[in-house]
Amino acid sequence: MTVLEQPGSYRPTPPPAWQPRTDPTPLLPDPEPFRLLGTDAAADLDPELLRRLYGQLVRGRRYNTQATALTRQGRLAVYPSSTGQEACEVAAALVLQEQDWLFPSYRDTLAAVARGLDPVQALTLLRGDWHTGYDPHEHRVAPLCTPLATQLPHAVGLAHAARLKGDDVVALAMVGDGGTSEGDFHEALNFAAVWQAPVVFLVQNNGFAISVPLAKQTAAPSLAHKAVGYGMPGRLVDGNDAAAVHQVLSEAMRRARSGGGPTLVEAVTYRIEAHTNADDATRYRTDAEVEMWRAHDPIVLLERELTGRKLLDEAGMEAERQAAERMAADLRERMNQDPVLDPMDLFTHVYAEQTVQLREQADRLRAELAAAEELSPGHQEGTQR
């Protein structure tokens, strides 16, 4: 028995430092996902923004279907489709200012394209080609991240560094619901809140981490509630309502830019297609569940709003569909061209200045390639001539 366990022993009152450091009430998310489309508040939305969102959604859906087709044709090794999640992808790209950074996961190629990245470059990694496929610094888009949630601490580091330098930069980091079960998620949110880093975390809760439903990952009321434990606001939004996602993210970006610190946004959406082309989703979910979410399609929701307010007619919809088809045709044509690969690219962009070991390896590979060239039939035939 210890002294404190003895009857009548002295039990000191915890000092003030033990008291809550932050009032949790303002940090709590709404009990229901925030919505705009189909509500009275939608009347105040900017028509030009709605039309822009709609055009991006239509092109995004076509991008997804074309990339999926390229996978079936063997032009891509794998493609994680974001069909059904386009509202999250597009809104994430459109709230960024030029100097801001996007930190995508492997499923967020559409967000990178909506940010301005060449669609072919966005798919380069997924075809097993050259490195990331694009210059992250040029586009302010971090490399597509295949390991779950490892992009989140990177986003916090960049945002914290920008704040220390006095740069007007906000990082927007995207992650799936499965990524919230990773340690990197905890570390990123904890550091972001302690440092008050200008970063926004967007969790696309699409229902499944591959085949594991959300209920088997967490017992939290929502993923947005997890923000409170770190001392940042949590926002819950309908992830298929493009206008609502755009507004919630815009508010979080303004808060971060003004020095208010990070925000965790949970967008409730759904992965209409399988995890990837290598997944059989029928083993863990029903067709009825998928069809229920198809009725809540982000394109249909926005189309209904625009046509109901006479901001879009059939001619306008057809123009957007034709623009999407031109994008898909260009993507298809360029992806059907076999890439010209240089083995020496293995050593490019690994370090700003190559190490001694890399230079030795590069010299060895260069010699092996030269020797192989000398043994090739074409080279020998030319020598004999």
C-alpha positions as CSV (number, residue, x, y, z in Angstrom):
1,M,0.0,0.0,0.0
2,T,1.4,3.4,-0.9
3,V,1.1,6.6,1.1
4,L,-1.7,7.9,-1.1
5,E,-3.7,4.7,-0.8
6,Q,-3.8,4.9,3.0
7,P,-7.2,6.0,4.5
8,G,-7.2,9.7,5.3
9,S,-4.0,10.3,3.4
10,Y,-3.2,13.7,1.8
11,R,-4.5,14.0,-1.8
12,P,-3.4,17.2,-3.4
13,T,-5.6,19.1,-5.8
14,P,-4.2,19.1,-9.3
15,P,-2.5,22.4,-10.1
16,P,-4.0,24.8,-12.7
17,A,-1.8,23.3,-15.5
18,W,-3.9,20.2,-15.2
19,Q,-7.1,22.0,-16.2
20,P,-8.4,22.0,-19.8
21,R,-6.2,24.3,-21.8
22,T,-8.8,24.8,-24.5
23,D,-12.6,25.1,-24.3
24,P,-13.8,22.1,-26.4
25,T,-17.2,23.5,-27.2
26,P,-16.2,25.7,-30.2
27,L,-14.1,22.9,-31.6
28,L,-16.9,20.3,-31.9
29,P,-18.3,19.6,-35.3
30,D,-22.0,20.0,-36.2
31,P,-24.1,16.9,-35.3
32,E,-25.0,16.5,-39.0
33,P,-22.9,17.0,-42.1
34,F,-23.1,20.6,-43.3
35,R,-25.0,21.0,-46.6
36,L,-25.8,23.9,-49.0
37,L,-27.3,22.4,-52.2
38,G,-31.1,22.1,-51.9
39,T,-31.3,24.4,-48.9
40,D,-32.5,28.0,-48.6
41,A,-28.8,29.1,-48.2
42,A,-28.0,27.9,-51.7
43,A,-29.8,31.0,-53.1
44,D,-26.8,33.1,-51.8
45,L,-24.2,31.1,-53.6
46,D,-22.1,32.7,-56.4
47,P,-23.5,31.4,-59.7
48,E,-20.1,31.7,-61.4
49,L,-18.6,29.5,-58.7
50,L,-21.4,26.9,-59.1
51,R,-20.9,26.8,-62.9
52,R,-17.1,26.4,-62.4
53,L,-17.6,23.6,-59.9
54,Y,-20.0,21.9,-62.3
55,G,-17.6,22.0,-65.2
56,Q,-14.8,20.6,-63.1
57,L,-17.1,17.8,-61.8
58,V,-18.1,16.7,-65.3
59,R,-14.5,16.7,-66.5
60,G,-13.4,14.9,-63.3
61,R,-16.0,12.1,-63.8
62,R,-14.8,11.7,-67.4
63,Y,-11.2,11.7,-66.3
64,N,-12.0,8.9,-63.8
65,T,-13.7,6.7,-66.4
66,Q,-11.0,7.2,-68.9
67,A,-8.2,6.4,-66.5
68,T,-10.1,3.2,-65.4
69,A,-10.4,2.2,-69.1
70,L,-6.7,2.8,-69.6
71,T,-6.0,0.4,-66.7
72,R,-8.1,-2.3,-68.3
73,Q,-6.1,-1.8,-71.5
74,G,-2.8,-2.3,-69.7
75,R,-1.7,1.3,-70.1
76,L,-1.8,1.8,-66.3
77,A,-0.6,-0.6,-63.7
78,V,-3.3,0.4,-61.3
79,Y,-5.8,3.2,-60.8
80,P,-7.6,4.2,-57.6
81,S,-10.7,5.8,-58.9
82,S,-12.3,8.8,-57.2
83,T,-15.7,8.3,-58.9
84,G,-18.4,9.6,-56.5
85,Q,-15.8,11.7,-54.6
86,E,-15.3,14.3,-57.3
87,A,-16.8,17.1,-55.2
88,C,-14.1,16.7,-52.6
89,E,-11.3,16.5,-55.2
90,V,-12.5,19.6,-57.2
91,A,-13.3,21.7,-54.1
92,A,-9.9,21.0,-52.6
93,A,-8.1,22.3,-55.7
94,L,-10.3,25.4,-56.2
95,V,-9.8,26.8,-52.7
96,L,-6.0,26.9,-53.1
97,Q,-4.2,30.1,-54.0
98,E,-1.3,30.0,-56.3
99,Q,1.3,29.9,-53.6
100,D,-0.5,27.2,-51.5
101,W,0.5,23.5,-51.5
102,L,-1.6,20.4,-52.1
103,F,-0.6,17.2,-50.4
104,P,-2.5,14.4,-52.1
105,S,-2.9,10.7,-51.4
106,Y,-2.7,8.1,-54.2
107,R,-6.5,8.5,-54.9
108,D,-6.3,12.2,-55.4
109,T,-5.0,12.4,-59.0
110,L,-8.1,14.3,-59.9
111,A,-7.4,17.0,-57.3
112,A,-3.9,17.4,-58.8
113,V,-5.4,17.7,-62.3
114,A,-8.0,20.3,-61.1
115,R,-5.1,22.2,-59.6
116,G,-3.6,22.5,-63.1
117,L,-1.4,19.5,-63.4
118,D,-1.2,17.8,-66.8
119,P,-3.4,14.7,-66.7
120,V,-0.7,12.5,-68.3
121,Q,1.8,13.7,-65.7
122,A,-0.7,12.9,-62.9
123,L,-0.9,9.3,-64.1
124,T,2.8,8.8,-64.8
125,L,3.6,7.2,-61.4
126,L,0.6,4.8,-61.8
127,R,2.0,3.5,-65.1
128,G,5.3,2.6,-63.4
129,D,7.1,5.4,-65.2
130,W,9.6,8.2,-64.2
131,H,9.6,9.1,-60.5
132,T,6.6,11.3,-59.5
133,G,5.9,12.3,-63.1
134,Y,6.0,16.1,-62.4
135,D,7.9,18.8,-60.6
136,P,6.2,19.2,-57.2
137,H,7.7,22.7,-56.7
138,E,6.5,24.0,-60.0
139,H,2.9,23.0,-59.4
140,R,2.8,23.2,-55.6
141,V,1.6,19.6,-55.6
142,A,3.5,17.2,-53.4
143,P,4.1,13.7,-54.8
144,L,1.1,11.4,-54.9
145,C,1.5,9.4,-51.7
146,T,0.9,5.7,-51.8
147,P,1.9,4.9,-48.1
148,L,-1.1,5.8,-46.0
149,A,-1.0,9.2,-44.3
150,T,2.8,9.8,-44.6
151,Q,2.0,13.0,-46.6
152,L,0.4,14.5,-43.5
153,P,3.5,15.2,-41.4
154,H,5.2,16.5,-44.6
155,A,2.3,19.0,-45.0
156,V,2.7,20.1,-41.4
157,G,6.4,20.6,-41.8
158,L,6.1,22.7,-45.0
159,A,3.3,24.8,-43.4
160,H,5.3,25.3,-40.2
161,A,8.4,26.3,-42.2
162,A,6.4,28.8,-44.2
163,R,5.0,30.3,-41.1
164,L,8.5,30.7,-39.6
165,K,9.6,32.4,-42.8
166,G,6.6,34.7,-42.9
167,D,5.4,33.3,-46.2
168,D,1.7,33.5,-47.1
169,V,1.3,29.7,-47.6
170,V,-1.3,27.2,-46.5
171,A,-1.0,23.5,-47.0
172,L,-4.1,21.4,-47.7
173,A,-3.5,17.7,-46.9
174,M,-5.9,15.0,-48.2
175,V,-6.3,11.6,-46.7
176,G,-8.9,8.8,-46.7
177,D,-10.7,7.4,-43.7
178,G,-8.3,4.5,-43.5
179,G,-5.4,6.9,-43.1
180,T,-6.8,8.2,-39.9
181,S,-6.0,4.9,-38.3
182,E,-2.3,5.5,-39.0
183,G,0.3,6.9,-36.5
184,D,1.3,9.5,-39.0
185,F,-2.2,11.0,-38.7
186,H,-1.9,11.4,-35.0
187,E,1.6,12.9,-35.2
188,A,0.6,15.3,-37.9
189,L,-2.4,16.7,-36.1
190,N,-0.6,16.9,-32.8
191,F,2.3,18.9,-34.2
192,A,0.0,21.1,-36.3
193,A,-2.1,22.1,-33.3
194,V,0.9,22.7,-31.0
195,W,2.7,24.8,-33.6
196,Q,-0.5,26.4,-34.9
197,A,0.6,25.5,-38.4
198,P,-1.3,26.9,-41.4
199,V,-2.6,23.5,-42.6
200,V,-6.0,22.1,-43.4
201,F,-6.6,18.3,-43.2
202,L,-9.3,17.0,-45.5
203,V,-10.5,13.5,-44.6
204,Q,-12.5,11.9,-47.4
205,N,-14.6,9.4,-45.5
206,N,-15.6,7.1,-48.4
207,G,-16.8,4.3,-46.2
208,F,-14.1,1.7,-46.5
209,A,-10.3,1.3,-46.0
210,I,-10.0,-1.2,-48.8
211,S,-12.5,-3.7,-47.4
212,V,-12.7,-2.6,-43.8
213,P,-15.7,-0.5,-43.0
214,L,-15.3,2.6,-40.9
215,A,-17.2,1.1,-37.9
216,K,-14.3,-1.5,-37.6
217,Q,-11.7,1.3,-37.5
218,T,-13.0,3.7,-34.9
219,A,-15.6,4.1,-32.2
220,A,-15.5,7.9,-32.4
221,P,-18.8,9.8,-33.1
222,S,-17.2,11.0,-36.3
223,L,-13.8,11.4,-37.7
224,A,-14.2,15.2,-37.3
225,H,-14.6,14.7,-33.5
226,K,-11.0,13.5,-33.4
227,A,-9.9,17.1,-34.0
228,V,-11.0,18.1,-30.5
229,G,-8.5,15.9,-28.8
230,Y,-5.7,17.8,-30.6
231,G,-7.1,21.2,-29.9
232,M,-8.3,22.2,-33.3
233,P,-11.8,22.7,-34.8
234,G,-13.5,19.7,-36.5
235,R,-15.9,20.3,-39.4
236,L,-18.3,17.7,-40.8
237,V,-19.6,18.3,-44.3
238,D,-21.5,16.4,-47.0
239,G,-18.7,15.4,-49.3
240,N,-21.0,15.1,-52.3
241,D,-22.2,18.7,-52.0
242,A,-19.5,20.5,-53.9
243,A,-20.7,24.0,-52.8
244,A,-20.7,22.9,-49.1
245,V,-17.2,21.3,-49.3
246,H,-15.9,24.4,-51.1
247,Q,-17.3,26.7,-48.4
248,V,-16.1,24.7,-45.5
249,L,-12.6,24.4,-46.9
250,S,-12.5,28.1,-47.8
251,E,-13.3,29.0,-44.2
252,A,-10.6,26.6,-42.9
253,M,-8.1,28.0,-45.4
254,R,-8.9,31.6,-44.3
255,R,-8.5,30.6,-40.7
256,A,-5.2,29.0,-41.3
257,R,-3.9,32.0,-43.4
258,S,-4.9,34.5,-40.8
259,G,-2.9,32.7,-38.0
260,G,-5.8,30.7,-36.6
261,G,-4.1,27.3,-36.9
262,P,-5.2,24.0,-38.4
263,T,-8.6,22.6,-39.0
264,L,-9.8,19.0,-39.6
265,V,-12.5,18.6,-42.1
266,E,-14.3,15.3,-42.6
267,A,-16.2,15.0,-45.9
268,V,-18.7,12.2,-45.8
269,T,-18.7,10.7,-49.3
270,Y,-18.6,7.2,-51.0
271,R,-16.3,5.2,-53.1
272,I,-18.6,4.1,-56.0
273,E,-16.0,2.0,-57.7
274,A,-13.7,-0.6,-56.1
275,H,-10.7,0.3,-54.1
276,T,-8.6,-0.2,-57.2
277,N,-8.9,-2.4,-60.4
278,A,-7.3,-5.2,-58.3
279,D,-10.2,-5.2,-55.8
280,D,-13.5,-7.1,-55.8
281,A,-15.8,-4.8,-53.8
282,T,-18.7,-7.2,-54.1
283,R,-17.1,-9.3,-51.4
284,Y,-17.7,-6.7,-48.7
285,R,-20.6,-4.4,-49.8
286,T,-23.9,-4.8,-51.5
287,D,-25.1,-3.5,-54.8
288,A,-28.0,-1.8,-53.0
289,E,-25.6,0.2,-50.9
290,V,-23.8,1.4,-54.0
291,E,-27.1,2.3,-55.7
292,M,-28.2,4.3,-52.7
293,W,-25.1,6.5,-53.0
294,R,-25.5,6.8,-56.7
295,A,-28.8,8.6,-55.9
296,H,-26.7,11.2,-54.0
297,D,-24.3,11.7,-56.9
298,P,-22.3,15.0,-56.7
299,I,-22.9,15.9,-60.3
300,V,-26.6,15.3,-60.1
301,L,-26.9,17.4,-56.9
302,L,-25.2,20.4,-58.5
303,E,-27.0,20.0,-61.8
304,R,-30.3,20.0,-60.1
305,E,-29.4,23.2,-58.3
306,L,-28.2,25.0,-61.4
307,T,-31.1,24.0,-63.6
308,G,-33.6,24.8,-60.9
309,R,-32.2,28.3,-60.7
310,K,-32.0,28.5,-64.5
311,L,-28.3,29.0,-64.3
312,L,-27.7,26.0,-66.6
313,D,-29.6,24.6,-69.6
314,E,-29.2,21.6,-71.8
315,A,-26.9,23.5,-74.2
316,G,-24.6,24.4,-71.3
317,M,-24.5,20.8,-70.0
318,E,-23.7,19.5,-73.5
319,A,-20.9,22.0,-73.8
320,E,-19.3,20.7,-70.6
321,R,-19.7,17.1,-71.7
322,Q,-18.0,17.9,-75.0
323,A,-15.1,19.7,-73.2
324,A,-14.8,16.6,-71.0
325,E,-14.7,14.3,-74.1
326,R,-11.9,16.4,-75.7
327,M,-9.9,16.1,-72.5
328,A,-10.4,12.3,-72.5
329,A,-9.5,12.0,-76.1
330,D,-6.3,13.9,-75.6
331,L,-5.5,11.8,-72.5
332,R,-6.2,8.6,-74.4
333,E,-4.0,9.5,-77.3
334,R,-1.0,10.6,-75.3
335,M,-1.3,7.6,-72.9
336,N,-1.3,5.2,-75.8
337,Q,2.1,6.4,-76.8
338,D,4.9,4.2,-75.4
339,P,7.2,6.3,-73.2
340,V,10.9,6.6,-74.0
341,L,12.7,5.5,-70.9
342,D,16.3,6.3,-70.0
343,P,17.7,4.0,-67.3
344,M,20.0,6.8,-66.1
345,D,17.0,8.6,-64.8
346,L,17.3,6.3,-61.8
347,F,19.9,8.8,-60.5
348,T,18.2,12.0,-61.5
349,H,16.6,14.2,-58.8
350,V,17.5,11.8,-55.9
351,Y,19.8,14.4,-54.4
352,A,20.5,18.0,-55.4
353,E,24.1,16.9,-55.5
354,Q,24.8,13.2,-56.1
355,T,26.6,11.3,-53.4
356,V,29.8,9.4,-54.0
357,Q,27.9,6.1,-53.9
358,L,25.3,7.3,-56.4
359,R,28.0,8.5,-58.8
360,E,29.8,5.1,-58.6
361,Q,26.5,3.3,-59.3
362,A,25.7,5.6,-62.2
363,D,29.1,5.0,-63.7
364,R,28.7,1.2,-63.3
365,L,25.3,1.3,-65.0
366,R,26.6,3.5,-67.8
367,A,29.4,1.0,-68.5
368,E,26.9,-1.9,-68.4
369,L,24.6,-0.1,-70.9
370,A,27.5,0.6,-73.2
371,A,28.7,-3.0,-73.1
372,A,25.1,-4.2,-73.8
373,E,24.9,-1.8,-76.8
374,E,28.2,-3.2,-78.2
375,L,26.7,-6.8,-78.0
376,S,23.4,-5.8,-79.7
377,P,22.8,-7.2,-83.2
378,G,22.3,-3.7,-84.6
379,H,25.6,-2.5,-83.3
380,Q,27.5,-5.5,-84.5
381,E,26.0,-5.3,-88.0
382,G,26.9,-1.7,-88.2
383,T,30.5,-2.5,-87.1
384,Q,30.8,-5.2,-89.8
385,R,29.8,-2.8,-92.5
